[in-house]
Amino acid sequence: MNSHIQTASTLTCPECGQAVKLDMPTDACQFFYECTACKKLLRPLPGDCCVFCSYGDVKCPPIQAQSPCCAQ
């Protein structure tokens, strides 16, 4: 499979459309992100483990590696 894990993702706020490139944590899930433009607090959508999987252009590193992510 793909051995190259990307560690940056561009999050796009569904409220205002602001996009920001961020480094993703490789050892934890990021459950919340506050948009710097409109201050909306983003949370993962149902079925996603983190905000990067819901709003990013690249899924989080554990999902890319097809590994279990931070299960609730």
Secondary structure by P-SEA (a helix, b strand, c coil): cccccccbbbbbbcccbbbbbbbbbccccccccccccccccccccccccccccccccccccccccccccccc
